[in-house]
Amino acid sequence: MANRELAFKAGDVIKVLDASNKDWWWGQIDDEEGWFPASFVRLSSHPLSPLPTPLCFLCLFSLI
């Protein structure tokens, strides 16, 4: 998974594309896609978030 980690910082909104693994999710920020730790995010109440699919999460911690 480390080869395709998604770089993000606190406050970024990640569109979750695959949450089948409980620890690492596949997501997208703008045009970038990659794996990120599920424990670093929480569900966003972002008004542009088209819930329930795909889910959008707000980053709580910076990975980079």
C-alpha positions as CSV (number, residue, x, y, z in Angstrom):
1,M,0.0,0.0,0.0
2,A,2.9,2.4,0.7
3,N,3.6,2.7,-3.0
4,R,0.3,4.6,-3.7
5,E,-0.3,6.6,-0.5
6,L,-2.5,9.6,-0.9
7,A,-0.8,12.8,0.3
8,F,-3.1,15.0,2.4
9,K,-3.2,17.6,5.2
10,A,-5.6,18.5,7.9
11,G,-8.7,20.1,6.5
12,D,-8.6,18.3,3.1
13,V,-11.7,16.6,1.9
14,I,-11.2,13.0,0.6
15,K,-13.7,11.3,-1.6
16,V,-13.7,7.6,-0.5
17,L,-13.7,5.2,-3.4
18,D,-13.1,2.0,-1.6
19,A,-13.6,1.3,2.1
20,S,-13.4,-2.5,2.0
21,N,-10.4,-2.6,4.2
22,K,-11.0,-1.4,7.8
23,D,-7.5,0.2,8.2
24,W,-6.6,1.6,4.7
25,W,-9.1,3.2,2.3
26,W,-8.7,4.2,-1.3
27,G,-9.6,7.8,-1.9
28,Q,-9.4,10.8,-4.1
29,I,-8.4,14.5,-3.6
30,D,-8.8,16.5,-6.8
31,D,-7.1,14.4,-9.5
32,E,-4.9,12.4,-7.1
33,E,-5.9,8.9,-5.9
34,G,-4.3,6.6,-3.3
35,W,-4.4,4.7,0.0
36,F,-4.8,6.6,3.3
37,P,-5.3,5.5,6.9
38,A,-9.0,5.3,7.7
39,S,-8.3,6.4,11.3
40,F,-7.1,9.8,10.2
41,V,-10.5,11.0,8.9
42,R,-14.1,11.6,10.0
43,L,-17.3,11.9,8.0
44,S,-17.8,15.4,6.6
45,S,-21.0,17.4,6.7
46,H,-19.6,19.3,3.7
47,P,-22.5,20.7,1.7
48,L,-21.0,19.6,-1.6
49,S,-20.7,16.0,-0.4
50,P,-23.0,13.8,-2.5
51,L,-23.8,11.3,0.2
52,P,-24.2,8.4,0.6
53,T,-22.1,7.5,-2.5
54,P,-19.3,8.3,-2.6
55,L,-18.6,9.2,1.0
56,C,-16.5,12.3,1.7
57,F,-14.3,12.6,4.7
58,L,-12.5,15.5,6.4
59,C,-8.9,14.9,7.3
60,L,-8.1,15.3,11.0
61,F,-4.3,14.9,10.8
62,S,-1.6,15.6,8.2
63,L,0.1,12.7,6.5
64,I,2.7,14.9,4.7
